[in-house]
Amino acid sequence: MLPSNLTREQLLYNNTLLATMLNEQNVFDIALTPKPKDRLLLVFDNDSYGFRFKKGKWVVEEFDSHEWLWHHNNEEHVKIKKR
């Protein structure tokens, strides 16, 4: 994976914005019914953002992409709806 071109502040802002969007509305092209401890990895070009479903909402979670790929039960690829 290539390094990010974004600053740490930009990555933190994006994490906050993405978590807000994920928790405000259904942003995917399929209906998702997340369960506690489900993980979500969003990848945009060279930048990746990890989330875990906790207490009924998505929260930002630091991740190691190799560990996440190694330990998963199933994987789905979906598209985010355009606003």
Secondary structure, 3 states (H helix, E strand, C coil): CCCCCCCHHHHHHHHHHHHHHHHHCCCECCCCCCCCCCEEEEEECCEEEEEEEECCEEEECCCCHHHHHHCCCCCCCCCECCC
